[in-house]
Amino acid sequence: MRLGPRIHGVLRVSGRVILSIIVLALVTAQRLGELVLASRNTRRLKSRGAIEIGARHYPLLVILHGAWLIGLWWLAWDSDISLAWLAVFVVLQGLRVWVIATLGGRWTTRIIILPGAPLIRRGPYRFLSHPNYTVVAAEIAVLPLAFGLPIYAVVFSILDAIVLFIRIREEARALATFNPSTAGGEIPDR
């Protein structure tokens, strides 16, 4: 049986293939870990009386992010990596950790509103209303750029912008309904 050129190239392991696979594996593990954390936080928040808003658009978010990651595995597993773009991506991971740490038990991948809760105005929320969305939007562009996939970065950035438009509008509407003093779109505090 003869192996195709892509598969055969992996059997002759090169540094670029190993680095690509390591980066993609770390991002995949991170995303899966975040889904576990988000699920746990969602259950805890709901047990405290929190309400989920915008559940209808959530599958779009999951499909978009899943397709983004699967596509990167398909197209970039054996690509060269720009170390400059990879460094930008690493910085974004630091910002992601800052957002998650700031929100603590309030961080989730869904729109969960705890009626009457005050806003979080510390950490990155001192500077931006939606730092998590900002980081994710940047990641969606930067990681494909690190793999030399600029068209992929543009296409998924446009798709992400569409989903974020829907999501931010839903979140602002929910905050205005359940926390009238928070109509600016910030995240309610614990």
C-alpha positions in Angstrom: 0.0 0.0 0.0 1.4 3.4 -1.0 0.9 6.4 1.2 -0.1 9.8 -0.2 2.4 12.6 -0.2 0.8 14.4 2.8 0.8 11.3 5.0 4.2 10.2 3.8 5.6 13.7 4.7 4.5 13.2 8.3 6.3 9.9 8.5 9.5 11.9 7.8 8.9 14.1 10.9 10.1 17.6 10.6 10.3 20.4 13.1 7.5 22.4 11.5 5.1 19.5 11.6 5.8 18.9 15.2 5.3 22.6 16.1 2.1 22.8 14.1 0.7 19.7 15.8 1.7 20.9 19.2 0.1 24.3 18.7 -3.1 22.9 17.4 -3.2 20.2 20.1 -2.7 22.9 22.8 -5.4 25.1 21.4 -7.8 22.1 21.1 -7.1 21.0 24.7 -7.6 24.6 25.8 -11.0 24.9 24.1 -12.2 21.6 25.4 -11.1 22.5 28.9 -12.9 25.8 28.6 -16.1 24.0 27.6 -15.9 21.9 30.8 -15.3 25.1 32.9 -18.1 26.9 31.2 -20.5 24.0 31.7 -19.7 23.9 35.4 -20.0 27.6 35.8 -23.3 27.6 33.9 -24.8 24.9 36.2 -23.6 26.8 39.3 -25.0 30.1 38.1 -28.4 28.6 37.2 -28.6 27.0 40.6 -28.3 30.6 42.0 -31.2 31.7 39.9 -29.4 32.9 36.7 -31.2 32.9 33.4 -29.9 31.8 30.0 -30.6 34.3 27.2 -30.1 33.8 23.5 -29.8 30.0 23.6 -31.1 29.8 20.0 -27.9 31.4 18.5 -25.6 29.3 20.7 -25.4 26.4 18.2 -24.1 28.9 15.6 -21.3 29.8 17.9 -20.4 26.2 18.6 -20.5 25.3 14.9 -18.4 28.4 13.9 -15.7 27.7 16.5 -15.7 24.0 15.8 -15.4 24.5 12.1 -12.6 27.0 12.6 -10.6 24.6 14.7 -11.3 21.5 12.5 -10.4 23.6 9.4 -7.1 24.6 11.0 -6.3 20.9 11.7 -7.1 20.1 8.1 -5.2 22.9 6.5 -2.4 23.7 8.9 -1.2 20.6 10.7 1.9 20.5 8.5 2.4 24.2 7.9 5.2 26.5 8.8 4.4 28.8 11.6 5.2 32.5 11.7 6.8 33.0 15.1 5.8 36.6 15.2 2.1 35.8 14.7 2.4 32.9 17.2 3.8 35.4 19.7 0.8 37.6 19.2 -1.4 34.5 19.8 0.4 33.7 23.0 -0.2 37.3 24.2 -3.9 36.8 23.4 -3.9 33.7 25.6 -2.6 35.8 28.5 -5.5 38.3 27.9 -7.9 35.3 27.7 -6.7 34.1 31.1 -7.1 37.6 32.5 -10.7 37.7 31.3 -11.6 34.3 32.7 -9.8 35.0 36.0 -11.6 38.3 36.3 -15.0 36.7 35.7 -14.2 33.7 37.9 -17.4 31.6 38.4 -19.3 34.1 36.1 -17.3 33.1 33.0 -19.2 30.9 30.6 -19.7 30.5 26.8 -23.4 31.2 27.1 -25.2 34.4 27.9 -26.2 33.8 31.6 -27.8 36.7 33.5 -28.0 36.8 37.3 -30.9 39.3 37.8 -30.0 42.2 39.9 -26.2 41.5 40.1 -23.9 44.5 39.9 -21.5 44.8 37.0 -17.9 43.7 36.9 -15.9 46.8 36.4 -12.4 45.4 37.3 -9.7 43.7 35.2 -10.1 44.1 31.5 -13.7 45.3 32.0 -12.2 48.7 33.1 -11.2 49.2 29.5 -13.7 47.3 27.3 -17.3 46.3 27.6 -16.6 43.0 25.8 -12.9 42.0 26.3 -13.7 38.3 25.9 -15.3 38.8 22.5 -12.4 41.1 21.5 -9.8 38.4 22.4 -11.8 35.7 20.6 -12.2 37.8 17.5 -8.4 38.5 17.5 -7.6 34.8 18.0 -9.9 33.8 15.1 -7.7 36.0 12.8 -4.3 35.6 14.4 -3.9 31.8 14.6 -4.7 31.3 10.9 -2.3 34.1 10.1 0.4 32.3 12.1 -0.1 29.3 9.8 0.0 31.5 6.6 -3.8 31.3 5.9 -4.9 34.9 5.4 -8.0 34.1 3.4 -9.1 31.7 6.1 -8.5 34.4 8.7 -10.7 36.9 6.8 -13.5 34.4 6.1 -13.8 33.2 9.7 -13.4 36.8 11.0 -16.4 37.9 9.0 -18.4 34.9 10.1 -17.4 35.6 13.7 -18.4 39.2 13.4 -21.9 38.2 12.2 -22.4 35.8 15.2 -21.0 38.4 17.6 -23.4 41.0 16.2 -26.3 38.7 17.1 -24.8 37.7 20.5 -23.9 41.2 21.7 -27.4 42.5 20.7 -29.0 39.6 22.7 -26.7 40.2 25.7 -27.5 44.0 25.7 -31.2 43.3 25.5 -31.0 40.8 28.3 -29.0 43.1 30.6 -31.4 46.0 29.9 -34.4 43.7 30.8 -33.0 42.0 33.9 -30.5 44.7 35.0 -31.8 48.0 33.8 -28.8 49.9 35.2 -26.5 47.7 33.0 -27.8 48.5 29.5 -24.2 49.3 28.4 -23.5 45.6 27.9 -21.0 44.9 30.7 -21.0 41.7 32.6 -22.9 41.6 35.9 -20.6 41.0 38.9 -20.9 38.0 41.3 
